[in-house]
């Protein structure tokens, strides 16, 4: 079977994005709270600023990428190609201290460092990935083509998410920080090459149509560049019932994924002793938890075409509820059950998140048909979705850290890497018990809420229609 060159070009962005994002999300909370010793008040301040900026930049970039006359915004390809070098620089920001962070008076610099790192990284992540998400909709309207894109995307994600495994091995789970810094520089260079290749080689079905220029830009849309037009389009998207159901469910999914990504490294350090899981085995668990979602979709992706993404997603919610309850009943003394749950809780939400493009594509196709649009408002739809769901990326670490601080996490975080030797056993047990309850009960509650919300989604059988709406 010959390789699809366009799908390879599209997936190159996914490889770069997953390689950088997996490492960024996996390390930044532990890095700033435990390595740099950031005060929780500054951590919360940074997350609030990040949440506000998230609420502004996603719909802003979505509007500009669908309506701007500037080719750097309007062209999906140029957004990826020229955004690449800036994005990789923002990825490196957290891993290089701005001052001597052992001095108490520099705590505000650590806070500023985190704030700038989060906002700068997310801005470029949004700018590039919104363009890439829009390409998914605009490459083809056929389900079989989209499933093929997803398979290429998952192979790229599998390669990209292995960055966590190798970073853990290279840095001995962040013990050797200099090695981690060198590794991140290598990831940034490779990612930049992948993004530039994607921006240069990918093509959409609109490029050969009668467009307003010869620069591979999408044509001017129905509503134009006016603010009134943007408000009208956003209102139409927000009044779509399926869109509202999807974004509510997606908000909880973002919360769940952020929780598992940010706190896997921290919870494992407190709940599983080193004699139960040696450093190398620990690195393999961390790495596999990022790579298994892609393997699930590569080998099980054909099920989407048979039973539909809606039903598969519903089943995963039920599995997460059952698993969370079982591990809670078994208790924290059985380490193997916690390890398996770590992997499952990271794997299932991430695997399902990878197919959310199908739901978004269905909703965009429906929006085109209902509102009689000539061309899809892809970036506007993705940006509006991000406006509602992205705050979960800040709320998850804020709320979880606030909950853990009630059980002494702030004090333990200030003690550094030798916290076990400097704290009493009862303090460690109290914090460990709180972490165990959060680990089991939070995913269970989130999945239960998602089931209740997802029942209202109406586009359940689109997998039975190979060709969707086209003009």
VOGU-3710 file (C-alpha; in Angstrom, 3 decimals, decimal comma):
1> xxxxxxxxxx> 0,000/0,000/0,000  1,651/3,293/-1,100  2,137/6,011/1,491  -0,125/9,047/1,277  2,305/11,972/1,011  -0,322/14,533/1,967  -1,240/12,588/5,092  2,464/12,348/5,990  2,830/16,116/5,614  -0,273/16,680/7,762
11> xxxxxxxxxx> 0,959/14,229/10,418  4,364/15,935/10,646  2,746/18,765/12,609  1,186/16,201/14,940  4,588/14,600/15,540  6,118/17,942/16,498  3,131/19,017/18,606  2,935/15,782/20,605  6,701/15,613/21,127  6,811/19,125/22,590
21> xxxxxxxxxx> 3,452/19,202/24,334  3,917/15,829/26,061  7,203/16,941/27,609  5,930/20,444/28,446  2,770/19,258/30,203  4,465/16,315/31,902  7,173/18,379/33,603  6,111/21,989/34,107  4,049/21,607/37,319  6,651/19,498/39,120
31> xxxxxxxxxx> 9,438/21,651/37,654  8,134/24,940/39,021  6,672/23,696/42,305  9,370/21,248/43,391  12,525/22,020/41,379  12,266/25,824/41,332  10,316/26,070/44,628  7,548/28,380/43,371  5,184/29,684/46,040  1,605/28,312/45,535
41> xxxxxxxxxx> 0,205/31,856/45,513  2,389/32,695/42,515  1,463/29,374/40,915  -2,240/30,230/41,209  -1,636/33,751/39,912  0,130/32,359/36,841  -2,696/29,907/36,196  -5,328/32,664/36,445  -3,418/34,879/33,971  -2,978/31,849/31,717
51> xxxxxxxxxx> -6,696/31,052/31,906  -7,677/34,627/30,990  -5,202/34,719/28,102  -6,485/31,336/26,934  -9,993/32,757/26,799  -8,813/35,618/24,592  -6,261/34,105/22,221  -8,184/31,030/20,999  -11,245/32,815/19,553  -8,997/35,692/18,429
61> xxxxxxxxxx> -6,743/33,392/16,396  -9,799/31,476/15,207  -11,375/34,672/13,886  -8,158/35,891/12,265  -7,416/32,550/10,596  -10,865/32,411/9,026  -11,295/36,122/8,195  -7,995/37,998/8,095  -6,536/39,318/4,831  -3,027/38,692/6,209
71> xxxxxxxxxx> -1,660/35,539/4,645  0,219/34,618/7,852  -3,192/34,137/9,480  -5,367/33,228/6,516  -3,115/30,510/5,087  -3,096/27,385/7,226  0,187/26,349/5,645  1,963/29,653/6,334  0,729/29,663/9,945  2,454/26,312/10,479
81> xxxxxxxxxx> 5,557/27,114/8,419  6,365/30,498/9,948  5,015/29,739/13,418  7,407/26,778/13,777  10,622/28,513/14,945  8,812/30,792/17,387  6,831/27,917/18,876  9,908/25,772/19,557  11,569/28,701/21,357  8,539/29,088/23,654
91> xxxxxxxxxx> 8,684/25,343/24,348  12,204/25,754/25,776  11,297/28,664/28,088  10,369/26,687/31,255  13,526/24,573/31,244  16,026/27,433/31,590  15,930/29,442/34,875  16,066/33,224/34,678  17,915/33,721/37,980  19,214/31,913/41,060
101> xxxxxxxxxx> 15,962/30,321/42,250  17,432/29,189/45,584  17,137/32,797/46,822  13,780/33,586/48,446  13,696/37,120/47,034  13,642/35,681/43,499  10,311/33,912/43,968  8,531/36,627/41,996  10,907/35,958/39,088  9,899/32,275/39,173
111> xxxxxxxxxx> 6,254/33,400/39,087  6,913/35,705/36,143  8,868/32,908/34,446  5,903/30,523/34,732  3,395/33,153/33,590  5,399/34,090/30,497  6,162/30,444/29,703  2,514/29,362/29,847  1,124/32,323/27,900  3,845/32,374/25,223
121> xxxxxxxxxx> 3,768/28,618/24,680  -0,025/28,480/24,513  -0,172/31,401/22,066  2,041/29,637/19,539  0,484/26,258/20,267  -2,926/27,777/19,465  -1,685/29,627/16,394  -0,130/26,532/14,810  -2,532/23,834/15,998  -5,669/25,780/15,051
131> xxxxxxxxxx> -4,317/25,855/11,510  -3,582/22,141/11,683  -7,053/21,324/13,059  -8,611/23,333/10,238  -6,554/21,360/7,726  -8,152/18,156/9,055  -11,576/19,491/8,055  -10,396/20,988/4,748  -8,296/18,121/3,355  -11,405/16,006/2,677
141> xxxxxxxxxx> -15,083/15,619/3,629  -15,019/11,800/3,315  -14,969/9,698/6,476  -12,547/7,154/4,995  -10,069/9,953/4,221  -10,420/11,327/7,738  -9,869/7,888/9,248  -6,730/7,590/7,124  -5,535/10,966/8,391  -6,200/9,824/11,952
151> xxxxxxxxxx> -4,115/6,668/11,421  -1,168/8,654/10,078  -1,709/11,125/12,886  -1,592/8,362/15,500  1,632/6,907/14,105  3,115/10,415/14,330  1,703/10,806/17,856  3,184/7,465/18,874  6,620/8,644/17,765  6,069/12,085/19,305
161> xxxxxxxxxx> 4,846/10,892/22,705  7,876/8,627/23,060  9,611/11,900/23,946  8,378/11,444/27,528  9,847/7,942/27,772  13,258/9,031/26,521  13,246/12,227/28,583  12,606/10,138/31,726  15,431/7,750/30,858  17,877/10,492/29,862
171> xxxxxxxxxx> 17,207/12,665/32,912  16,535/9,839/35,413  13,026/11,213/35,985  14,278/14,823/36,189  17,090/14,046/38,637  19,691/15,014/36,012  18,328/18,409/34,999  21,170/19,314/32,630  20,471/16,206/30,557  16,791/17,152/30,444
181> xxxxxxxxxx> 17,714/20,611/29,141  19,885/19,160/26,370  17,165/16,693/25,472  14,569/19,477/25,195  16,836/21,435/22,839  17,095/18,341/20,605  13,284/17,932/20,651  12,880/21,608/19,680  15,223/21,272/16,667  13,513/18,098/15,385
191> xxxxxxxxxx> 10,061/19,634/15,898  11,003/22,742/13,943  12,062/20,634/10,944  8,792/18,640/11,087  6,636/21,769/11,238  8,443/23,419/8,342  8,013/20,266/6,237  4,297/20,156/7,049  3,764/23,804/6,195  5,543/23,387/2,862
201> xxxxxxxxxx> 4,014/20,097/1,668  0,408/19,736/2,923  -2,525/20,476/0,564  -6,304/20,907/0,993  -9,267/20,302/-1,332  -9,864/24,071/-1,615  -6,502/24,976/-3,103  -7,451/24,100/-6,687  -10,729/26,013/-6,609  -11,347/29,547/-7,762
211> xxxxxxxxxx> -9,793/31,386/-4,886  -9,040/34,989/-4,325  -5,296/34,631/-4,859  -2,677/32,180/-6,018  -1,149/31,850/-2,581  -3,133/28,827/-1,424  -5,400/30,935/0,738  -8,979/30,033/1,366  -11,436/32,378/-0,328  -13,166/35,189/1,429
221> xxxxxxxxxx> -16,080/33,837/3,376  -19,706/34,799/3,626  -19,489/37,228/6,513  -16,296/39,103/5,740  -13,790/40,642/8,064  -16,199/42,765/10,144  -16,569/42,346/13,878  -20,311/42,110/13,331  -19,757/39,159/11,008  -17,529/37,422/13,558
231> xxxxxxxxxx> -20,125/37,897/16,296  -22,851/36,576/14,003  -20,818/33,491/13,102  -19,906/32,815/16,736  -23,565/33,128/17,751  -24,582/30,630/15,073  -21,936/28,184/16,288  -22,885/28,625/19,948  -26,594/28,037/19,285  -25,874/24,646/17,734
241> xxxxxxxxxx> -27,037/22,064/20,296  -24,500/19,455/19,240  -21,701/21,989/19,566  -22,791/22,934/23,100  -23,022/19,292/24,177  -19,617/18,575/22,664  -17,809/21,506/24,312  -19,280/20,698/27,749  -18,076/17,116/27,434  -14,757/18,333/25,996
251> xxxxxxxxxx> -14,229/20,717/28,932  -14,383/17,755/31,315  -12,101/15,730/29,019  -9,530/18,549/28,999  -9,741/18,743/32,793  -9,204/14,984/33,067  -6,274/14,866/30,623  -4,566/17,862/32,238  -4,995/16,303/35,682  -3,498/12,969/34,656
261> xxxxxxxxxx> -0,662/14,571/32,658  0,358/17,146/35,274  0,183/14,903/38,324  1,239/11,440/37,115  4,888/12,168/37,922  3,996/13,732/41,288  1,484/11,075/42,406  3,784/8,228/41,387  6,546/9,694/43,550  4,279/9,706/46,606
271> xxxxxxxxxx> 2,167/6,582/46,130  4,675/4,076/44,733  7,971/3,537/46,623  11,171/3,068/44,626  11,597/-0,537/45,780  8,178/-1,338/44,251  8,977/0,425/40,969  12,680/1,073/40,177  13,649/4,208/38,193  13,966/2,431/34,812
281> xxxxxxxxxx> 10,632/0,663/35,221  9,114/3,967/36,355  10,340/5,641/33,164  8,796/2,834/31,114  5,451/3,325/32,866  5,550/7,072/32,214  6,522/6,551/28,590  3,972/3,806/27,922  1,167/5,923/29,369  1,826/8,451/26,592
291> xxxxxxxxxx> 2,400/5,926/23,801  -0,439/3,445/24,412  -3,225/5,865/23,346  -1,733/6,007/19,876  -1,321/2,217/19,709  -4,984/1,816/20,698  -6,075/3,973/17,776  -3,620/2,508/15,279  -4,799/-1,057/15,919  -8,379/-0,334/16,964
301> xxxxxxxxxx> -9,201/2,596/14,700  -11,202/0,403/12,322  -13,839/0,067/15,046  -14,733/3,730/14,541  -15,939/2,975/11,029  -17,968/-0,009/12,282  -19,727/1,242/15,409  -19,033/4,983/15,358  -16,926/7,321/17,492  -19,938/8,257/19,651
311> xxxxxxxxxx> -20,450/4,741/21,026  -16,750/4,075/21,514  -16,389/7,272/23,552  -19,405/6,329/25,669  -17,867/2,914/26,410  -14,591/4,470/27,588  -16,471/6,630/30,097  -18,034/3,484/31,548  -14,675/1,675/31,704  -13,107/4,625/33,578
321> xxxxxxxxxx> -15,914/4,606/36,152  -15,569/0,852/36,774  -11,765/1,048/36,973  -11,795/4,001/39,391  -14,225/2,285/41,763  -12,294/-1,009/41,668  -8,929/0,597/42,454  -10,496/2,620/45,292  -11,933/-0,598/46,794  -8,603/-2,463/46,406
331> xxxxxxxxxx> -6,822/0,355/48,252  -3,426/2,124/48,113  -1,415/-0,793/49,510  -1,666/-2,795/46,268  0,871/-0,989/44,085  0,277/-2,937/40,868  -3,359/-1,797/40,748  -2,272/1,840/41,113  0,335/1,422/38,359  -2,227/-0,131/36,004
341> xxxxxxxxxx> -4,705/2,618/36,815  -2,056/5,286/36,135  -1,615/3,869/32,642  -5,342/3,323/31,999  -6,345/6,758/33,268  -3,745/8,424/31,057  -4,393/6,173/28,068  -8,186/6,174/27,590  -8,892/9,935/27,836  -5,917/10,749/25,581
351> xxxxxxxxxx> -6,896/8,108/23,006  -10,450/9,411/22,825  -9,278/13,021/22,674  -7,413/12,106/19,487  -10,691/11,309/17,695  -12,449/14,502/18,773  -11,600/15,915/15,345  -14,299/13,612/13,945  -16,965/15,139/16,200  -15,776/18,658/15,431
361> xxxxxxxxxx> -15,717/17,892/11,726  -19,290/16,565/11,897  -20,414/19,715/13,702  -18,643/21,991/11,187  -20,224/20,093/8,291  -23,626/20,462/9,970  -22,989/24,188/10,512  -22,149/24,600/6,800  -25,413/22,940/5,825  -27,652/24,748/8,341
371> xxxxxxxxxx> -26,210/28,209/7,647  -25,674/27,618/3,902  -21,980/28,509/4,028  -19,868/28,120/0,919  -16,747/27,322/2,921  -16,285/25,911/6,456  -15,666/28,249/9,361  -13,190/25,704/10,697  -10,856/27,923/12,725  -13,795/29,893/14,168
381> xxxxxxxxxx> -15,407/26,653/15,344  -12,165/25,319/16,823  -11,431/28,693/18,430  -14,896/28,915/19,999  -14,507/25,360/21,273  -11,147/26,311/22,807  -12,681/29,440/24,407  -14,888/27,174/26,518  -12,624/24,165/27,042  -9,131/25,640/27,481
391> xxxxxxxxxx> -9,797/27,117/30,968  -9,812/23,499/32,170  -6,050/23,439/31,501  -5,601/26,056/34,238  -8,387/25,010/36,582  -7,156/21,406/36,884  -3,709/22,189/38,350  -5,057/25,100/40,417  -7,808/23,075/42,088  -5,729/19,935/42,586
401> xxxxxxxxxx> -2,765/21,843/44,074  -5,164/23,764/46,342  -6,667/20,462/47,531  -3,235/18,897/48,116  -1,961/21,964/50,007  -4,605/21,255/52,662  -2,741/18,005/53,341  0,781/19,458/53,475  1,890/19,406/49,832  3,064/23,038/49,955
411> xxxxxxxxxx> 5,381/22,255/52,884  6,746/19,093/51,258  7,301/20,897/47,937  9,479/23,478/49,694  11,736/20,753/51,118  13,054/19,762/47,684  14,090/16,341/46,432  14,897/14,886/49,910  11,437/15,546/51,310  11,066/11,928/52,528
421> xxxxxxxxxx> 13,943/12,351/54,974  12,624/15,669/56,301  8,989/14,760/56,990  7,292/12,527/59,514  5,699/9,260/58,310  2,213/10,385/59,377  2,559/13,540/57,210  3,558/11,446/54,208  0,676/9,043/54,856  -1,854/11,886/55,116
431> xxxxxxxxxx> -0,755/13,423/51,811  -0,530/10,011/50,129  -4,080/9,164/51,179  -5,370/12,457/49,736  -3,549/11,779/46,465  -4,982/8,263/46,259  -8,534/9,511/46,740  -8,053/12,175/44,085  -6,508/9,632/41,718  -9,520/7,302/41,957
441> xxxxxxxxxx> -12,527/9,523/42,595  -11,870/12,541/40,384  -11,732/10,568/37,074  -14,794/8,563/38,200  -16,849/11,695/38,845  -15,717/13,340/35,601  -16,637/10,261/33,542  -20,069/10,035/35,175  -20,785/13,674/34,299  -19,597/13,086/30,738
451> xxxxxxxxxx> -22,006/10,187/30,274  -24,921/12,346/31,422  -23,918/15,161/29,024  -23,018/12,970/26,026  -26,487/11,404/25,886  -27,758/14,685/24,381  -25,407/14,550/21,358  -27,476/13,950/18,189  -24,865/13,268/15,475  -24,429/9,670/16,594
461> xxxxxxxxxx> -24,596/7,831/13,262  -22,502/9,949/10,901  -20,085/7,021/10,494  -22,795/5,391/8,333  -22,524/8,223/5,770  -19,273/8,129/3,837  -19,635/11,502/2,109  -20,889/14,407/4,178  -22,114/17,757/3,068  -20,152/19,379/0,264
471> x> -21,094/22,381/-1,756
//
